Amino acid sequence: SEGEYCGTKYCETYFCQGVGIVRQVIGQNGEEWQLSKCRIKAGDEIIPFAEGNLWEYCLVRETDKNYDAENVFEIVYSGEGKAVFKQYTYVKVI
């Protein structure tokens, strides 16, 4: 018998040089996240992995959900070809 699939089957990702990820459409349900705010202190790569850079994303389109959400990512360390992110998610039931 055919089992139920859990997880993301695909994710469309849109980038802006020197900013990073600006939009993602996730899975078949079309959940969409957009960059709502960013702070880029340094870097001009496709995703600038410099310490202090920060990205905030808001949920702009979701299906079958009764909440609003925000994801925040900040690079807290960058060096020796590595980067460490701090991330938190805010969820509000509507």
C-alpha positions as CSV (number, residue, x, y, z in Angstrom):
1,S,0.0,0.0,0.0
2,E,1.0,3.6,-0.5
3,G,2.2,5.4,2.6
4,E,1.6,9.0,3.5
5,Y,4.5,11.4,2.8
6,C,5.5,13.8,5.6
7,G,7.9,16.6,4.9
8,T,8.6,19.1,2.1
9,K,8.7,17.7,-1.4
10,Y,10.1,20.9,-2.9
11,C,10.8,24.5,-2.1
12,E,11.1,27.4,-4.6
13,T,13.7,29.8,-3.4
14,Y,14.4,33.3,-4.6
15,F,17.7,35.1,-3.9
16,C,18.9,38.7,-4.2
17,Q,22.7,39.1,-4.5
18,G,24.1,40.7,-1.3
19,V,20.8,40.2,0.6
20,G,20.2,36.4,0.6
21,I,16.9,34.6,0.5
22,V,14.0,37.0,-0.2
23,R,11.1,34.5,-0.8
24,Q,10.3,30.9,-0.5
25,V,7.3,28.9,-1.6
26,I,7.2,25.6,0.2
27,G,5.7,22.3,-0.8
28,Q,2.5,21.6,-2.7
29,N,0.3,23.6,-0.3
30,G,2.0,26.8,-1.5
31,E,3.0,28.2,1.9
32,E,4.9,31.4,1.1
33,W,7.5,33.2,3.2
34,Q,8.8,36.7,2.2
35,L,11.7,38.7,3.6
36,S,10.1,41.5,5.6
37,K,13.2,43.1,7.1
38,C,17.0,42.6,7.0
39,R,20.1,44.1,8.4
40,I,23.2,43.4,6.3
41,K,26.4,44.6,8.0
42,A,28.8,43.0,5.5
43,G,29.1,40.7,2.6
44,D,28.0,40.7,-1.0
45,E,27.7,37.0,-1.7
46,I,24.4,35.4,-2.8
47,I,23.8,34.8,0.9
48,P,26.2,37.1,2.9
49,F,27.3,35.1,5.9
50,A,28.8,38.0,7.9
51,E,28.5,38.2,11.7
52,G,25.6,40.5,12.7
53,N,23.6,40.0,9.5
54,L,19.9,39.4,10.2
55,W,16.8,38.4,8.2
56,E,13.2,38.5,9.2
57,Y,10.6,36.5,7.2
58,C,6.8,36.7,7.5
59,L,4.2,34.2,6.4
60,V,2.4,35.8,3.5
61,R,0.4,32.9,2.2
62,E,-0.7,29.8,3.9
63,T,-3.4,27.3,3.5
64,D,-5.6,25.6,6.1
65,K,-3.9,27.4,9.0
66,N,-5.2,29.8,11.6
67,Y,-2.0,31.5,12.7
68,D,0.4,34.2,11.7
69,A,4.1,33.5,11.9
70,E,7.5,35.1,11.7
71,N,11.0,33.6,11.4
72,V,14.2,35.5,12.4
73,F,17.7,34.4,11.5
74,E,20.9,36.1,12.7
75,I,24.5,35.2,12.1
76,V,26.2,35.2,15.5
77,Y,29.6,33.9,14.4
78,S,31.4,33.9,11.0
79,G,35.0,32.9,10.4
80,E,37.2,30.1,9.0
81,G,34.7,29.3,6.3
82,K,31.9,28.7,8.8
83,A,28.8,30.6,10.1
84,V,26.7,30.0,13.1
85,F,23.0,31.1,13.0
86,K,20.6,32.0,15.8
87,Q,17.0,31.4,14.9
88,Y,13.6,31.9,16.5
89,T,10.0,31.6,15.3
90,Y,7.1,33.7,16.5
91,V,3.6,32.2,16.1
92,K,0.3,34.0,16.8
93,V,-3.0,32.2,16.7
94,I,-5.6,34.3,14.8
